[in-house]
Every structure is written in structure tokens, then in C-alpha cells.
């Protein structure tokens, strides 16, 4: 599995409750651009329209050696999920505070896949709490390392 792009900011801004592996409907030049690692997930979000899931604001840069087949970098792209997953997501997204966030793009068996997360937005105090927990863990690991350092 070759990871093309990850959205680390998503874990900072949202509580990710569920993840789904989805396929994407792409053109040839978009796939070549992804293989070159030219994608940005930061502003992306998912939307359900007419029983289908689409990803918006997922930036895939135009392929440099491409021709007129290059498409708009921020176009809406269809995601491939089965009907039960779509219905489940639609029910969850209708609840207040839930949204669909792209987490990671990778290649699996030659196909481009997108890991889609169902997340609930964090408040500012939740973000501060998460940062404080991370720093506390880092300090404990550092102290443990110092305490169990081999003596010479």
C-alpha cells in the first residue's frame, strides 16, 4: 500500500468515529498525478447527493506532462461505496455535528483508494485538551527514558 497523501489536520479538528475505504472515479491524468504524490486533502469534505457520495475541495494538481485531458484540480469527484454504507452515512450526517472528512489517499492493488472518516467537530477546549494529553505523554516517555538509561 503506497500512501499518497494524509490529512493530519483532520484528527486535530475532529473526533473520527468511523472510517470507510472508498474507491474514486478519476481520469487518467489524475491517477498519474496521484502516483507522483501531488494531492492535498486539507480542505476536502464529503457530501451526499441523490444517494451518491461526492468529495469536494480535494485538490489533485494537473499532471505536468498532460494535455487537454487534464481536468480542473478542485472538481467534485464521485466516491464508490455500496448502498448500505451510503444509507448509514446519510443517516449519520443528518445528525447535528457530523461530517465526512477525507483522511488518506493510497494505492491498493493498483487502484486509488480514499479513506473517508465520519467525524464530529471538536470545540476549542477539546483541541487544547488533546494537545495537553499529547505533551503529557511525551514528557512521561522522556522521563521514563531518562530513568531507565543504561549506566556506563
C-alpha positions in Angstrom: 0.0 0.0 0.0 1.6 3.3 -1.1 0.2 6.3 0.8 -0.1 9.4 -1.4 -1.5 12.0 1.0 -2.7 12.1 4.6 -4.9 14.7 6.3 -3.3 15.1 9.7 -5.3 18.2 10.5 -8.5 16.1 10.4 -7.5 14.3 13.6 -6.8 17.7 15.3 -10.1 19.3 14.3 -12.5 16.3 14.5 -13.3 13.2 16.6 -13.1 10.5 14.0 -15.7 7.8 14.9 -15.8 5.6 11.8 -13.7 5.1 8.7 -14.6 3.7 5.3 -12.4 2.6 2.4 -13.8 4.0 -0.8 -12.8 4.0 -4.5 -12.8 7.2 -6.5 -13.9 7.9 -10.1 -10.8 9.6 -11.6 -9.4 10.4 -15.1 -6.1 9.0 -16.4 -4.1 12.2 -15.8 -5.5 12.5 -12.2 -4.2 8.9 -11.5 -0.8 9.8 -12.9 -0.7 12.9 -10.8 -1.6 10.9 -7.7 1.2 8.4 -8.4 3.5 11.4 -8.4 2.2 12.3 -4.9 0.5 15.6 -5.9 -2.6 15.7 -3.8 -3.9 17.9 -0.9 -6.7 16.8 1.4 -6.8 19.6 3.9 -9.9 21.5 2.7 -11.7 18.4 1.5 -15.2 17.3 2.7 -17.8 14.8 1.7 -21.3 15.4 0.6 -24.2 13.0 -0.1 -26.4 13.9 -3.1 -29.2 11.8 -4.7 -28.0 8.6 -2.9 -24.3 9.1 -4.1 -21.3 10.3 -2.1 -19.1 13.0 -3.6 -15.8 14.6 -2.3 -15.4 18.3 -2.8 -12.3 20.5 -2.5 -9.9 17.6 -2.8 -7.0 19.2 -4.7 -5.2 16.9 -7.3 -2.7 19.0 -9.2 -2.8 18.8 -13.0 -0.4 16.3 -14.5 2.7 18.1 -15.8 3.0 16.0 -19.0 -0.7 16.0 -19.5 -2.5 17.6 -22.5 -6.1 18.8 -22.9 -7.2 15.7 -20.9 -6.2 17.5 -17.7 -9.2 18.4 -15.6 -9.9 21.1 -13.0 -7.9 20.4 -9.8 -10.8 21.0 -7.4 -13.6 19.3 -9.3 -16.2 17.2 -7.5 -15.3 13.5 -7.5 -17.6 10.6 -7.0 -16.8 8.0 -4.4 -17.6 4.4 -4.7 -19.5 2.9 -1.8 -22.2 0.2 -1.5 -25.8 1.2 -0.9 -25.9 0.1 2.8 -22.8 2.2 3.6 -24.2 5.2 1.8 -27.5 4.9 3.7 -25.7 4.5 7.0 -23.6 7.6 6.3 -26.6 9.6 5.2 -28.4 8.9 8.5 -25.3 9.9 10.5 -24.6 13.1 8.5 -28.2 14.3 9.1 -27.4 14.3 12.8 -26.1 17.6 14.1 -22.3 18.0 14.0 -21.3 15.0 11.9 -19.4 15.5 8.6 -17.5 13.4 6.1 -13.7 14.1 6.0 -11.1 12.6 3.7 -8.3 11.1 5.8 -5.9 9.4 3.4 -5.3 8.6 -0.3 -3.4 5.5 -1.1 -3.0 2.8 -3.8 -4.2 -0.7 -3.1 -3.7 -3.4 -5.7 -3.2 -0.6 -8.3 -6.4 1.2 -7.5 -6.6 4.6 -5.9 -8.5 4.5 -2.6 -9.6 7.2 -0.2 -10.1 6.6 3.5 -13.2 8.6 4.4 -13.9 9.4 8.1 -17.1 10.2 9.8 -16.2 12.9 12.3 -17.7 15.2 14.8 -16.2 18.7 15.2 -14.0 19.5 18.2 -14.5 22.6 20.2 -11.5 24.8 21.1 -11.2 23.4 24.6 -11.2 19.8 23.2 -8.3 20.8 20.9 -6.4 22.2 23.9 -7.1 19.1 26.0 -5.8 16.9 23.1 -2.6 18.9 22.9 -2.1 18.8 26.7 -2.5 15.0 26.7 0.0 14.6 23.9 2.5 16.8 25.7 2.0 14.8 29.0 2.6 11.5 27.2 5.7 12.9 25.6 7.0 14.2 29.0 6.3 10.8 30.6 8.1 8.9 27.8 11.1 11.3 28.2 11.2 10.8 31.9 10.9 7.1 31.6 13.7 7.0 29.0 16.0 9.1 31.4 15.2 6.9 34.4 15.9 3.6 32.5 19.0 4.8 30.7 21.8 2.3 31.0 24.7 3.4 33.2 28.3 3.2 32.0 
